Amino acid sequence: MKHFFSLTLMFFITLAHLTAQITDVVTGLNGPTQIELNGADLYISEFDGNKISKIDISATTPTPTDVVTGLNAPDGLGFNGTNLYIAETNASKISKIDISATTPTPSDVMTGLTGPRGIVLNGTDLYIAEFGANKISKIDISAITPIATDVVTGLTGPFEILLNGTDLYIAVRNDNKISKIDISATTPIATDVVTGLNMPLGLALHGTDLYIAESGANKISKIDISATTPIAIDVVTGLNSPVGLAIDGTDLYIAEFGANKISKIDLNPLSIIGFSIENKVNLYPNPTARFIQVAGLTKTENYRLYNELGIEVINGIIFNNDKIDIQNLTIGLYFLKLENGNTIKIIKE
């Protein structure tokens, strides 16, 4: 039996809640790439400045201070206690500093790598994205003399890596995709998670949402890694070569390499400001798994469909009694915003 709902409650959603708002956190950096949180301190790899700096994100006006200088194109960062591991790309090595020291001094951990970029720790295993060697390798940081062993090869420009359980997600820059491997497997094999991206360089996980810095498109997108077939949707656009990402609560921090700054957006769910009774517009079926049909329109309307985070997932033009295909969207709450500003709630099942 066809569900038919006559929706008369039209929700007014302000543009501020439909578009992720970008705010500057700190400017005047020198080529920031990867960022890593340690408490309230955000550590920043200044690739072009050959140093690591940090800011206190709890400060009203965060001010960068140097942690260690004299590095060689630092990129990936990873903490193990008070030891901060650093991928020095142009020096083809991993170094480390003790951030509790009055004057941190870098010491070599592993040399002879090929363009190391992203790094991530799993216990005493340090995984390394060797961009120049098209592979992921790992070392045991507890060893007196660590030896790099290959984890997976045959990638095309692995840039950033992120660990979720035993799944290691890999931003494969030159193939414009996210792949993953199971590090618990005897012989890990890379499988595609999502393709068709534009120069993915940064990753951050919030629940089951994997946020991706698409530097070539100057935007942040995200996928739901729990979905059978993850689809990338835009979170925020109009950035300037975003690279590193870090999440603190609902704040997503972004290293904008091209703008020499750290910015942030709030990932808080979409909030509804108020509602008003309007002319009847009928949606059916609602809830729906495949499509929605709109009746009661008096003219052709431009529309945008937003998820509950206020992120646009579909847009187009709709006529009276026209259908919108939503079968590829994940289950949840959506809002159909018409050209005249009225918004209608939709449930995807």
N, C-alpha and C positions, 0 to 999 in steps of 0.2 A: 504494500500500500504506500502510495506516495505521501510523504510528509509535506504539509503546506503550512507555512508560518506567515502570517501577515504581521510584519514588524512595523510598529508605529513609534517605537522608542529609537530616536536617532541620536547617537552619541556625538557630541562635539569634542574633538580631540585637537588640542592645540599643536601647531607645527613644532613647537619646542619638544613635544613628547613623541613626535613622529620621526624626528631626525636626530641622530646622535649628535650631541653638542661637543665640539672640540674645544678644549681649553689648553693654553700653554702652561706648562709646569716650570720649565727652565729653558732659557735661550742662550745663545752665545757659545755653544759647544763647538767642537771641531771634528765633524764627521762621526757622530754617534751611530754605533751599529747595535751590538747586543746589550741588553740590560738585565740585571738580576737583583731581586729583592733579598735583603737580609734584615729582618725586622722592619723598621721604618726607614732604613737606609737603602736607597736605590743606587746600585753600582752601575757605572756607564763605561763601556768601551769606546773611547774616542779614537777611532781608527786612524784618522788623519792627524790627530794630535799626539799619537804614540804614547797614550797614557790611560790610566783608569781614574776616573773621578767619581764622586758620589754626592747625592743630595739627600736631605732629610725630608721625606714626603709629608711628614706631619707638621712641618714648619709652614707658617703663613706665606712666607716668600722664600721658597727653597733656593739656596745658593750653592753652586758647585764648589767642592774643594778637591784638590788633587790627593789621590791615594798613593799612586806610584807613577813615576814618569820614566822616560828612557826605554820604553818598550818598542816593538817593531810591528806596527799594524795590528794591535790587539783586537780580537773579535769575540769569540765565544767565552762565556764565563760559567763557572760552576763552583758551588761551595761544598766543602767537607769540614764541618766544624768552623774553626777560624781561618782555615786555609782556603784562599780563593785561587782556583785554577784558571789559567788564562791561555787561550789559543792565540799565539803570536803568528799570524798568517804569513807575513813576509820573512820571518825567521824560521819557518817550518818547524815549530816546536810548541810544546806545552810548558809553561812555567807556572810558578805559584808564589803567592805571598801570604804572610800571616797578618791578617788585618788587625790583630790585637797588638801588634808591635807598634812602638812609637813612630818608627820610620820603617815601614815595610820595604823589604829588599827582595827583588825577584830571584828565584833560583830555578834552574832547569829541572824539569821532570822527565821530559822525553824529547829528544831531538830527531832529526832525520825524517820528519813527516813531509807530506806534500800538500801545502796549502790548507792547513787545518782551519776550520771555521767553527761550526757549532760543536759544543761538547755537553755531555750530561753524565752525572754520576749515578751509579747503582751500587750501593755499598762501597766496596773498594775498587770496583770496576769503573774506569773512566772511558766512556764511548766518545769517539772522535769522528766527525764528518771531515774526511780528507777530500776537499773539493777538487784539488788538482789530480788526485789519484782515482777519482770516481768510486770511492768505497767508504765503508764504515769500518773503522778498526777499534781496538780497545787495548787498554793497558791496566795492569794491577798496580794501583798507586801505593799499596803496602809493600811492594817488592823493593829490595835495595836497588836493583837495577831493572826498572820496568822494560819489558819487551812488547812491542806492538804486534798484535795478531789480527788478521783479517776476520771480520764478522760477516760482511756481505760485500761483494764486488759487483761490477757491471752497472753501477748507477751512472747518471750523467749530470755531474755537478751537484752532489749533495751539499747543501748549505747549512741548514739548521736541523737539529734533532730534538725530540721531546719524548720522554718516557712516561707511559701510562700502564702501570702493572708490568706485564712482560712484553707489551707492545711498544716498539720503538718507532715513532712517526718521523718521517724524513721529508723535509722540503727539498725536492729535487728541482733546483733552479732551472737547469737547461732543458728539462723535459716538461716544465710548467705543470708539475703535479705534486701531490703528496702520496708517498708510498709508506708502507710499514713492514716491519719484520717482527717475528716472535723471537726474542732473544733467548728464550728457554729451549728453543729447538736445537737439535744437534747440528743441523745445517740450515740456518735461517734463509728463507727465500723472500725476496721483496715482492709485495703485491700492491697494486694500485688502490688507493683509497678514493681520490678524486683527481680528475684530469681537467685540462682546459683552463688552467689558471694563468696568471701573467707575472712571471718571475717571482715565485714565492720565496721569501727570505726569512720570515720570522714566524714562530709558532707560540701559542699559549693556550692552555686548557682551562675551561671553566665548566665544571660538571661534565656533561657529554658534548659540550660545544667546543670545537677546536677552532680557535681564531687564527687567521692566516694573514700575514702582511704580504700583499701583492704589490711589490715595489714598482713593477712595470705598469701597473694600472693606478698607482697612487691611491690605494684603498686598502681597507681591512675587510675581509670576508670571513664567513664562518661556515662550518659544516657540523652536522650532528653525527658523531662517530658511532652512535648506536643504531643509526638507520641502515637498512639493507643496502641502499644505494644512496650514499650521501650526496647532497646537492649544495654547491656553494652559493650563498646569498650574501649580498652586500650588507655591511654593518655601517661603515662610514667611508665616504669618498672625499676627494679634494685634498688629500695629504701630499707631502713632498718626499717621495722616495722612502716610504716606511720600511724599516728593517726589523729591529728588535721589539719584542712584546713582553710585557710582564703584567700580572694581575694581582691586585690587592683588594680583597673584598669584591666589590662590584666596579672598581675602577680599573680600566684597561690603560696601561701606560704604553706609549708608542715612541720609539726612537725614530725621528724623522731625519734621516741622513742628509737629505737635500736642503733641509731648512735649518740644520745645526741646532736642533732643539728636541726636548722631550715634551710631548703633549699627552693628553688623556681624554678618555670619554667615560661616561657613566653607563654601565650595563644594566641599570635598574630596569625592571619590567615597565612596559607602557602603563601609564596611569590615565584614568578617565577623569576629566575635569567636571563634567556635568552632562545633563541630557535635556532634551526638549521634545515635545510632541510635534511631528511634522506630517506632511501628506503621506498617505500610505504608499509604501513600496514593498512589493511582495517578493520574497526569496523562496525558492523551493528547488530541490528538497533541502532542508536545513534542520538538523545536521545532515551532512552529506560526505560521501567518500570520493566521488568522482567529479561532479560539476555543480555549479549553482546557476539557476536561471532567474533573471531579474524581470519582474513585471511591474507595471505602474509608472514607468518613466514617460514623461511628456515630450522629451527630446533626447537626442544623442548625447551621451555624457562621456567625458574622459574619466577613467577610474584608476585608482591605485589600491593594491591589496597589501596590507601590513600584517605581520605576525604580532604576537602580544608584547614583543620587545620594542615595537614601533619600527621594525625594519621592513622596508619595502621588498616584497617577493615577486609581485606581478604588477604590470600596468598595461593599459590599452584603452580602447574605445568600446563602449557598449551601447547597444540599441535596446529598445523595448522588446522583451521576450528573448533576448540574446542569452547565450550561455558562456560561462567562464570555466575553463578546465582547471581543476585544482588537484587532480589525482596524484600528482608528483609531490605535493606538499606533505609535510609531516603532520601527524595528528595533533590537534590543538585548537586554540582560539585565534581567529583572524578578524580583521576589520576592513570592510570595503568602503573606501573613501571616494565619494563622487565629486565631480568637478565643482558642484555648488557648495562643497564644504561639509555636507552631511555624511555621516559614517554609520554603517550598519554592521552589527556583529554577526559573525559566521562561525559555526563549529565544524571543523574537519574531523571526520571519524575514520 
